[in-house]
Amino acid sequence: MASSSSLFPSPFFSTDFSLFQVEVTRDEFHSFHKIDRDLFTRLVFVLKRDMNQSSQVIAFLLVVEQLGFARNLVAYIVSSQDMLINAVANEVGVCLSILYNQEYSSFVLLNHNNNDEVVIPFLKGLTDSNLTLKYIIQYRETILVGVTKNLNDVCNRAFDDIYKKGYKEQLLALERAKVIEEMKKIRLGAPQQTPTRLSVQHQTPSWWNVQQPIPRRSSVQQRTSIRSSVRRSTPIKVSAPQEWVSSPAVEEKAKAAVTETEGVDNKEDEEEVMPADDRTVFLTFSKGYPISESEVRVHFTRKFGEVIEAIVMQEVQENEQPLFARMVLKMEYASKIEEIVTQMNKNKFTIDGKHVWVRKFFADPSSHV
């Protein structure tokens, strides 16, 4: 391991090779960085990770290779399963946060006591314990130079066509989210008629009258006699139609039965309904890095599917930035909340390069009084 920054800046700082400049075509450049492109594609389109952060992840991994900590690191990672790739990307995200935010590095050291096995176990294993939190913090500026150089010289050139495809998909997802929102507004604006037992009663055919009188027993016996006579092919006598009379007692019993059934159904519906607070995720944003509701919706829809029922952003003045929001999940996807916030009840996402922290929402008890 290098003991000072003067021993390894050469891979990151430009050297004058003007005498040996050779023109490399775009296809040749893409072909040379095929492994990097494959990893970037999996991060963005398979694992649904943010494009900007994914570029930074690969730029950081290239720095690790350039430092000599793990040769062919990217090739090894891209040949691994998605679970390992995602875990490594998450750990690199922590390292990038340390590089870009000194306050965050203090937070990591304070909460995890500089324990690499807890914070970056996979990176430590892949580099034979050469890469540590202490090393990243100590050589922060030099590593930042390397990440920036790799972003400009490698990632921006090698992933240019993938960027276009990714941004196109993002725009389509954004437009789709807007259309869905408009459809919801139209639907919510129109009078809703939820089909219930009562509404079904009102839709019964005009020829069926619930107030219709019940025939006398003698008339029923008469119809039975007719059917018997037809089967025996014997002459039958048809008497004059009997008078229909209503039976209030039977009507009352029928009404009571319908009311009782509706009560049971309503009770079952109430038991199935989960309060919105129990399926709400609380999101916090970094000051100075504004995030719109559409960005939040598109990111979580791409990552978890059509799980969002509503997003309520903090109410602020026109020139101010919301610092938090509430995201309510649909009833059928309430269980997804565990996947979003993890078992630790906290998680971090990166939306267009901006950090978003999430946890379960706990309502203020006084708000229900």
Residue pairs with C-beta under 8 A, 6 or more apart in sequence:
1 130
1 135
2 8
2 67
5 139
5 141
5 142
8 67
8 142
9 142
9 145
11 66
11 67
11 146
12 63
12 66
12 142
12 145
12 146
12 149
13 145
13 149
24 32
29 157
29 158
30 37
30 158
30 161
33 154
33 158
35 74
35 75
35 78
36 58
36 62
36 74
36 154
36 155
36 158
36 159
37 158
37 159
37 162
38 78
39 58
39 74
39 77
39 78
39 85
40 54
40 55
40 58
40 155
40 158
40 159
40 162
41 162
42 78
42 82
42 85
43 49
43 54
43 57
43 58
43 85
43 89
44 50
44 51
44 54
44 162
44 166
45 166
45 169
46 82
47 82
47 85
47 86
47 89
48 302
48 303
49 57
49 86
49 89
49 350
50 299
50 349
50 350
50 351
50 352
50 353
51 163
51 166
51 167
51 170
52 350
52 352
52 353
53 89
53 93
53 96
53 350
53 353
54 89
55 151
55 155
55 156
55 159
56 92
56 96
56 147
56 151
56 353
57 89
57 92
57 93
57 96
58 74
58 150
58 154
58 155
59 146
59 147
59 148
59 150
59 151
59 154
59 155
60 92
60 95
60 96
60 143
60 147
60 150
61 73
61 74
61 77
61 92
62 74
62 146
62 150
62 154
63 143
63 146
63 147
63 150
64 70
64 73
64 123
64 127
64 131
65 71
65 72
65 73
65 74
66 146
67 130
67 146
69 127
69 128
69 130
69 131
70 76
70 126
70 127
70 128
70 130
70 131
73 126
73 127
76 126
77 84
77 85
77 88
77 126
78 85
84 122
87 122
88 122
88 123
88 126
91 119
91 120
91 121
91 122
91 123
92 123
93 348
93 350
94 108
94 119
94 120
95 120
95 123
95 136
96 147
97 104
97 105
97 355
98 104
98 105
98 108
98 133
98 136
98 137
98 140
99 136
99 140
99 143
99 144
99 147
100 144
102 140
105 137
105 140
108 119
108 133
109 133
109 137
112 118
112 119
114 133
114 134
116 124
116 129
116 132
116 133
117 124
119 133
120 131
120 132
120 133
123 131
124 131
124 132
136 143
170 298
170 302
173 298
173 301
173 302
174 294
174 298
177 294
177 297
177 298
177 301
178 294
180 306
193 199
196 262
196 265
197 258
197 261
197 262
197 265
198 262
201 210
201 258
204 210
210 251
210 254
211 246
211 251
212 244
213 244
213 245
213 246
213 247
214 244
214 245
214 246
214 247
214 250
215 242
215 244
216 242
216 243
216 244
216 245
218 242
219 241
219 242
222 239
222 242
225 236
226 236
226 238
229 235
229 236
230 236
273 331
274 331
274 334
276 309
276 328
277 361
277 362
277 363
278 334
279 309
279 328
279 329
279 330
279 331
279 333
279 334
279 337
280 326
280 327
280 328
280 329
280 360
280 361
281 326
281 327
281 329
281 337
281 340
281 341
281 358
281 359
281 360
281 361
282 324
282 325
282 326
282 327
282 358
282 359
282 360
282 361
282 362
283 296
283 324
283 325
283 326
283 327
283 356
283 357
283 358
284 323
284 324
284 356
284 357
284 358
285 291
285 321
285 322
285 323
285 324
285 325
285 354
285 355
285 356
286 354
286 355
287 321
287 323
288 321
289 354
289 355
290 321
290 322
290 354
291 322
291 351
291 352
291 354
291 356
293 311
293 313
293 325
295 351
295 352
296 311
296 325
296 327
296 351
296 356
297 308
297 311
299 349
299 351
300 307
300 308
300 327
300 340
301 307
301 308
303 349
304 333
304 336
304 339
304 340
305 333
306 330
306 333
307 329
307 330
307 333
307 336
308 327
308 328
308 329
308 330
309 328
309 329
309 330
309 331
310 327
310 328
311 325
311 326
311 327
311 328
312 325
312 326
312 327
312 328
313 322
313 325
314 322
314 323
314 324
314 325
315 322
316 322
326 361
329 336
329 337
337 360
340 347
340 358
341 347
341 358
341 359
341 360
345 359
345 360
346 357
346 358
346 359
347 357
347 358
347 359
348 355
348 356
348 357
348 358
349 355
349 356
349 358
350 356
